[in-house]
Amino acid sequence: MSDENVLALEGEAGFKALFEYATVGILAISSGGRIELANPFIKRLFGYQTRELIGQLIEVPMPEAFRQKQVNHRDNYFNKPRALPKGPSIPSNSLKISANEEDTYH
């Protein structure tokens, strides 16, 4: 990659392009658990438009049975921040896609 291309990715426009066109869902949340940023791929994962999620608690799109566990994950993370890969303990589906938890999470 040329130096010119590297510099382009380091700026705000580069970040925005990576964020908007990523093929994975990206959410940025505040320490209070509110969604601050959501990229367009989130719609494919959760079925929500980005504008529906901004300002909502991260637990809102999750089935009720997983909300308290997510609050604990969030609190633990902000007490000791670290990289968190998507794993099986953090559901990627939501209420909007499927309200039937038995079908979605087994």
ROKOLVO-501959 format. One record per residue (C-alpha): residue number from 1; x, y, z; chain. Coordinates in nm, 4 decimals. Layout:
BEGIN
+-----+----------+----------+----------+----+
!   i !       c1 !       c2 !       c3 ! ch !
+-----+----------+----------+----------+----+
! NUM !        X !        Y !        Z !  A !
...
+-----+----------+----------+----------+----+
END
This chain:
BEGIN
+-----+----------+----------+----------+----+
!   i !       c1 !       c2 !       c3 ! ch !
+-----+----------+----------+----------+----+
!   1 !   0.0000 !   0.0000 !   0.0000 !  A !
!   2 !   0.1430 !   0.3383 !  -0.0924 !  A !
!   3 !   0.2061 !   0.6090 !   0.1679 !  A !
!   4 !  -0.0672 !   0.8156 !   0.0051 !  A !
!   5 !  -0.3242 !   0.5369 !   0.0576 !  A !
!   6 !  -0.2157 !   0.4862 !   0.4191 !  A !
!   7 !  -0.2596 !   0.8574 !   0.4897 !  A !
!   8 !  -0.6056 !   0.8520 !   0.3332 !  A !
!   9 !  -0.7155 !   0.5785 !   0.5735 !  A !
!  10 !  -0.5845 !   0.7674 !   0.8747 !  A !
!  11 !  -0.8120 !   1.0679 !   0.8317 !  A !
!  12 !  -1.1755 !   1.1146 !   0.9196 !  A !
!  13 !  -1.2852 !   1.0317 !   0.5660 !  A !
!  14 !  -1.0913 !   0.7039 !   0.5795 !  A !
!  15 !  -1.2513 !   0.6120 !   0.9101 !  A !
!  16 !  -1.5951 !   0.6975 !   0.7761 !  A !
!  17 !  -1.5418 !   0.4867 !   0.4628 !  A !
!  18 !  -1.4242 !   0.1859 !   0.6647 !  A !
!  19 !  -1.7120 !   0.2276 !   0.9111 !  A !
!  20 !  -1.9825 !   0.2728 !   0.6451 !  A !
!  21 !  -1.8685 !  -0.0089 !   0.4156 !  A !
!  22 !  -1.7539 !  -0.2663 !   0.6717 !  A !
!  23 !  -1.8914 !  -0.6154 !   0.6175 !  A !
!  24 !  -1.9339 !  -0.6626 !   0.9924 !  A !
!  25 !  -2.1644 !  -0.4836 !   1.2320 !  A !
!  26 !  -2.0014 !  -0.2131 !   1.4378 !  A !
!  27 !  -2.1576 !  -0.0452 !   1.7401 !  A !
!  28 !  -1.9897 !   0.2191 !   1.9535 !  A !
!  29 !  -2.1449 !   0.2676 !   2.2947 !  A !
!  30 !  -2.0973 !   0.5190 !   2.5716 !  A !
!  31 !  -1.9875 !   0.4169 !   2.9200 !  A !
!  32 !  -2.3538 !   0.4501 !   3.0160 !  A !
!  33 !  -2.4449 !   0.1786 !   2.7649 !  A !
!  34 !  -2.6097 !   0.4016 !   2.5028 !  A !
!  35 !  -2.5451 !   0.3403 !   2.1341 !  A !
!  36 !  -2.3494 !   0.6349 !   1.9902 !  A !
!  37 !  -2.2621 !   0.4966 !   1.6451 !  A !
!  38 !  -2.3958 !   0.2083 !   1.4390 !  A !
!  39 !  -2.2794 !   0.1202 !   1.0915 !  A !
!  40 !  -2.5170 !   0.0199 !   0.8101 !  A !
!  41 !  -2.4339 !  -0.3523 !   0.8417 !  A !
!  42 !  -2.6165 !  -0.3505 !   1.1769 !  A !
!  43 !  -2.9457 !  -0.3536 !   0.9851 !  A !
!  44 !  -2.8507 !  -0.6906 !   0.8361 !  A !
!  45 !  -2.7647 !  -0.8265 !   1.1806 !  A !
!  46 !  -3.0408 !  -0.6799 !   1.3943 !  A !
!  47 !  -3.3077 !  -0.5598 !   1.1515 !  A !
!  48 !  -3.2964 !  -0.2066 !   1.2945 !  A !
!  49 !  -3.2194 !   0.1077 !   1.0983 !  A !
!  50 !  -2.9198 !   0.2955 !   1.2388 !  A !
!  51 !  -3.1385 !   0.5913 !   1.3388 !  A !
!  52 !  -3.3592 !   0.3587 !   1.5470 !  A !
!  53 !  -3.0639 !   0.2491 !   1.7595 !  A !
!  54 !  -2.8771 !   0.5759 !   1.8211 !  A !
!  55 !  -2.9329 !   0.6819 !   2.1821 !  A !
!  56 !  -3.0861 !   0.3479 !   2.2841 !  A !
!  57 !  -2.9329 !   0.1244 !   2.5483 !  A !
!  58 !  -2.7269 !  -0.1550 !   2.3969 !  A !
!  59 !  -2.9637 !  -0.4046 !   2.5595 !  A !
!  60 !  -3.2734 !  -0.2758 !   2.3741 !  A !
!  61 !  -3.2344 !  -0.4923 !   2.0612 !  A !
!  62 !  -3.1619 !  -0.8040 !   2.2679 !  A !
!  63 !  -3.4167 !  -1.0600 !   2.3838 !  A !
!  64 !  -3.5207 !  -1.0055 !   2.7464 !  A !
!  65 !  -3.3480 !  -1.3238 !   2.8640 !  A !
!  66 !  -3.0073 !  -1.1836 !   2.7589 !  A !
!  67 !  -3.0402 !  -0.8226 !   2.8747 !  A !
!  68 !  -2.9168 !  -0.8569 !   3.2332 !  A !
!  69 !  -2.6203 !  -1.0653 !   3.1230 !  A !
!  70 !  -2.5323 !  -0.7934 !   2.8709 !  A !
!  71 !  -2.5541 !  -0.5250 !   3.1417 !  A !
!  72 !  -2.3020 !  -0.7283 !   3.3424 !  A !
!  73 !  -2.0745 !  -0.7653 !   3.0347 !  A !
!  74 !  -2.0944 !  -0.3914 !   2.9727 !  A !
!  75 !  -2.0228 !  -0.2965 !   3.3336 !  A !
!  76 !  -1.7274 !  -0.5354 !   3.3505 !  A !
!  77 !  -1.5878 !  -0.4017 !   3.0233 !  A !
!  78 !  -1.5982 !  -0.0372 !   3.1285 !  A !
!  79 !  -1.4359 !  -0.1257 !   3.4596 !  A !
!  80 !  -1.1480 !  -0.2900 !   3.2703 !  A !
!  81 !  -1.1535 !  -0.2063 !   2.8939 !  A !
!  82 !  -1.0075 !  -0.4623 !   2.6532 !  A !
!  83 !  -1.0629 !  -0.5919 !   2.3013 !  A !
!  84 !  -1.3745 !  -0.8090 !   2.2887 !  A !
!  85 !  -1.4272 !  -1.0404 !   1.9936 !  A !
!  86 !  -1.7823 !  -1.1417 !   1.9094 !  A !
!  87 !  -1.8399 !  -1.4698 !   2.0840 !  A !
!  88 !  -2.1190 !  -1.7185 !   2.1466 !  A !
!  89 !  -2.1992 !  -1.5653 !   2.4871 !  A !
!  90 !  -2.2998 !  -1.2367 !   2.3228 !  A !
!  91 !  -2.6041 !  -1.2898 !   2.0977 !  A !
!  92 !  -2.5974 !  -1.1224 !   1.7581 !  A !
!  93 !  -2.9685 !  -1.1515 !   1.6840 !  A !
!  94 !  -3.2352 !  -0.9251 !   1.8204 !  A !
!  95 !  -3.5969 !  -0.8876 !   1.9124 !  A !
!  96 !  -3.6790 !  -0.7129 !   1.5873 !  A !
!  97 !  -3.5555 !  -1.0036 !   1.3765 !  A !
!  98 !  -3.7010 !  -1.2784 !   1.5930 !  A !
!  99 !  -3.9099 !  -1.2441 !   1.9037 !  A !
! 100 !  -3.9001 !  -1.6223 !   1.9522 !  A !
! 101 !  -3.5948 !  -1.6771 !   2.1699 !  A !
! 102 !  -3.6273 !  -2.0545 !   2.1579 !  A !
! 103 !  -3.5709 !  -2.0502 !   1.7795 !  A !
! 104 !  -3.2933 !  -1.7933 !   1.7891 !  A !
! 105 !  -3.0880 !  -1.8998 !   2.0905 !  A !
! 106 !  -3.0405 !  -2.2679 !   2.1628 !  A !
+-----+----------+----------+----------+----+
END
